[in-house]
Amino acid sequence: MIIKDIEQRAEEKMLHSVTYLEEALSRIRAGKANVHILDGIKVEYYGSLVPLSNVANISTPDAKTITILVWEKSMMKPVEKAIQDSDVGITPENNGEIIRLGIPPLTEERRKQLVKQSRTEAENAKVGVRNARRDANDAVKAAIKKGTSEDDGDETEEAVKKLHDRYIKKIDDVLTAKEKEIMTV
C-alpha cells in the first residue's frame, strides 16, 4: 500500500465525520423555521416509504413557520400523520390546502437539551476522526513492516496527526456555531 493512500483515506474518513455532523446538527431545531428538521420524515406513498420532500414542496415563509404544500390532495392525511408520529415535536395545522407548522419558541430547558444533543453528535464525530487516525497509524505500522522506510512512516503519521487536529477543531467550530444558534433567543 502506498503511504500517501493512507493519508488520503484518513482525510476522507475525517471529512465524512464532519459532513455527517453538519447534517445531524441541521436537523436539530434551534427555535427558528428550518426545513431540514423534516429531512428524516418518511411518508407512505403507493406502498413504499419516501422522504416528505418527494411528495410535497416545503418552504419557510417566515422565521416561525414551515409550510408544506402537498402535490396530491390524497396525501394530506398521510403527511400530517407522518409529522405527528415523528420526533419533530410540532403539531401540524391542516387547512385543506396547505399544512403549516408553527415553530414554538424554545424554553430554556429545551435549549439546554438541544445543546446536550448537539454535543453528543459532535463527540460521535470526534470519535470517527480519532478512529480514522488510529486506522491510518495502524496501516503505517503495517507498511513499515512490509518494507516502507521509517522516515516515510513518521512523516505520514505526523501528517495524519495534523489532519486529526484540523478536523477536531472544525468539529469544535461547527458545534460552537450550533450552540450559539440554539441559545440565541
C-alpha positions, 0 to 999 in steps of 0.5 A, a space after each residue: 500500500 502506498 503511504 500517501 493512500 493512507 493519508 488520503 483515506 484518513 482525510 476522507 474518513 475525517 471529512 465524512 465525520 464532519 459532513 455527517 455532523 453538519 447534517 445531524 446538527 441541521 436537523 436539530 431545531 434551534 427555535 427558528 423555521 428550518 426545513 431540514 428538521 423534516 429531512 428524516 420524515 418518511 411518508 407512505 406513498 403507493 406502498 413504499 416509504 419516501 422522504 416528505 420532500 418527494 411528495 410535497 414542496 416545503 418552504 419557510 415563509 417566515 422565521 416561525 413557520 414551515 409550510 408544506 404544500 402537498 402535490 396530491 390532495 390524497 396525501 394530506 392525511 398521510 403527511 400530517 400523520 407522518 409529522 405527528 408520529 415523528 420526533 419533530 415535536 410540532 403539531 401540524 395545522 391542516 387547512 385543506 390546502 396547505 399544512 403549516 407548522 408553527 415553530 414554538 419558541 424554545 424554553 430554556 430547558 429545551 435549549 439546554 437539551 438541544 445543546 446536550 444533543 448537539 454535543 453528543 453528535 459532535 463527540 460521535 464525530 470526534 470519535 470517527 476522526 480519532 478512529 480514522 487516525 488510529 486506522 491510518 497509524 495502524 496501516 503505517 505500522 503495517 507498511 513499515 513492516 512490509 518494507 516502507 522506510 521509517 522516515 516515510 512512516 513518521 512523516 505520514 503519521 505526523 501528517 495524519 496527526 495534523 489532519 486529526 487536529 484540523 478536523 477536531 477543531 472544525 468539529 469544535 467550530 461547527 458545534 460552537 456555531 450550533 450552540 450559539 444558534 440554539 441559545 440565541 433567543 
